[in-house]
Amino acid sequence: MEKMRRFLVVAWIFFLIVGIPAQTATKSSKDESISVTSGKKSSVTIEKIEADVAEALTIIQEKHVDGKNLDYNELFKVMIDSMLHTLDPHSNYLDAKEFEQFRTEQQSQYFGIGATIGDLRDSSGKIIATYIKSTFDGSPAHRAGLRYGDKIVEVNGVSMLGKPFIEVRSHLRGPRGTVAKVVIERHGTGKRETVEIIRDVVSQPSIPEAYMIKPGVGYIAMTVGFNQTTYNEFRKAMDELKKRGMQYLILDLRNNGGGLVNQAFRVASTFLERGQVVFMQKGRYENSFGSFASDNAEPDRTPMVVLVNRNTASASEILAGALQDHDRALIVGEDTFGKGLVQNPFLLEYGSMLLLTIAKYQTPSGRLIQRDYSDGSLYDYYTNGGSLREERQNKPKGEESKTDLGRRVYSGGGIQPDVVVKPESVPIERARQQSRLLDPIFAFAMDLVYGKVQGFESYKVDRPIIFGYVLKPSDFPVTEQLFERFKKFASEKYGIPASIVDQEKEFVSRNLRSELVTAAYGSVTSFQVANDYDIQLKQALEMLPKAKELLAASLERRRDASSYR
């Protein structure tokens, strides 16, 4: 208790120093006092603050209505977080549990059974159960024979029926080497089986999908984040796509929230020549400033388009900014998030960690990526200023810079795309209407997969998942006859009018085919179905000739420049 109080006191002192911008603070090495100046000189010693905090904690414990149930870890976390967020929106404190999860995610893995799961609701909206949707290649769940449509009845003696999938997931995950005793009910037979699964490492690739989206065009989805395995995954994907005849590349950075900058640096260096700057840092901490340039003597010359959106942030913005500033790729999509602050980890007591902002990023042309956060509101920063923001009016407002070819780019608001393409959106009421169809689609798909829909036995998937499959248009087509059968199912089982199903024909066809592909080829391959309907991706495909012209102009400029040296 005494050690925890002392730790809280230190945090409170730090809060007093940094949390009041109008004041200045100095520390005397002789009397260990904090001098806080505001108009007149006064001195506050560590001993006085410690006494005040200790007294406050004692009063809270004795007098507060919930004082006996005081959670010191939560109190400490709130104090540190409040302190840090007076500085900037990206400095964070991670307690021991969060730090361990952070380290695991950085390694592109977690501990569990290795399956994707989802809820199924009845016509009233009540959760029936959680079901297996897919397993991962080589995962414990895959080795145990779990299949699409298996109902999760119990985990280690605890009933899972009626529970949301998030709660079920927490029971399935656990320390490596421990046993998850799972009772499942097979959708095909209705029989229950008990399966003992030993939890193990489950890979979470930072590149979930890479395939030939059309002849000569490779597609790499770098959408999860930059972890310790990202560059190696990227090199493997590039090698495989080139073996399949890739002549153009679409690199998808949408929803990539960043991560390890050295991984983004290595990906960027794949395409940039020796000496071309990837990014710059400006800070005051040791090794937090300077320029970082490619050292690649033989850069890749594949013409490329990079897809970005409002959730493209941090390290992914560094990658996109470097390729844009050097005219190495055409950027397509929306303005990125605008997170250009560098965090450094500092280990603390009790297994916790401080992620403290120590510098700011700049692109090769000198652009600051970070957008304004001076109003101090975290909510506004992450919503109205972030992924939920309205498009900025009268932009750009930041300082102007120029790419190598002289194209204008601007600071202070993330990376602005060369070609703006907004994602498809639907009104709220229609989105609610579509969400009503998800449960009947899942239920109908399970019946199809297990041969329960008369006349459509060819859709039955009576085999384990085939991983790494490249989808063909002929795989699981949603024909007019199949759509009509679903319409009848949705009406009879869920009371959804045929007129609504007709109105949402494309939505139904896309999601029904996605479910069938998930059952046969896994959840990763099912993303290929969504890509067929993606208007930003379609525009990226159309812009590939422009990307080739941009690359040619960039190479010509560098040849001309080298001839004058």
Sequence and secondary structure as in RCSB ss.txt:
>XXXX:A:sequence
MEKMRRFLVVAWIFFLIVGIPAQTATKSSKDESISVTSGKKSSVTIEKIEADVAEALTIIQEKHVDGKNLDYNEL
FKVMIDSMLHTLDPHSNYLDAKEFEQFRTEQQSQYFGIGATIGDLRDSSGKIIATYIKSTFDGSPAHRAGLRYGD
KIVEVNGVSMLGKPFIEVRSHLRGPRGTVAKVVIERHGTGKRETVEIIRDVVSQPSIPEAYMIKPGVGYIAMTVG
FNQTTYNEFRKAMDELKKRGMQYLILDLRNNGGGLVNQAFRVASTFLERGQVVFMQKGRYENSFGSFASDNAEPD
RTPMVVLVNRNTASASEILAGALQDHDRALIVGEDTFGKGLVQNPFLLEYGSMLLLTIAKYQTPSGRLIQRDYSD
GSLYDYYTNGGSLREERQNKPKGEESKTDLGRRVYSGGGIQPDVVVKPESVPIERARQQSRLLDPIFAFAMDLVY
GKVQGFESYKVDRPIIFGYVLKPSDFPVTEQLFERFKKFASEKYGIPASIVDQEKEFVSRNLRSELVTAAYGSVT
SFQVANDYDIQLKQALEMLPKAKELLAASLERRRDASSYR
>XXXX:A:secstr
 HHHHHHHHHHHHHHHHHS TTSEEEE TTT EEEEESSS  EEEHHHHHHHHHHHHHHHHHHSTTGGG  HHHH
HHHHHHHHHTTT SS EEE HHHHHHHHHHHTTEEEE  EEEEEEE TTS EEEEEEEEE TT HHHHTT  TT 
EEEEETTEE TT  HHHHHHHH  STT EEEEEEE TTT  EEEEEEE EEEE  S  EEEEEETTEEEEE  S 
B TTHHHHHHHHHHHHHHTT  EEEEE TT   B HHHHHHHHHTTS TT EEEEEEESSTT  EEEE   SS  
   EEEEE TT  THHHHHHHHHHHTT SEEEES      EEEEEEE GGG EEEEEEEEEE TT  B     TT
  HHHHHIIIIIT    TT   S EEE TT  EEESSSS   SEE       HHHHHHHHHHHHHHHHHHHHHHT
T STT GGG   S   TT    TTSS   HHHHHHHHHHHHHHH   HHHHHHTHHHHHHHHHHHHHHHHH TTT
THHHHHTT HHHHHHHHTHHHHHHHHHHHHHHHHHHHHT 
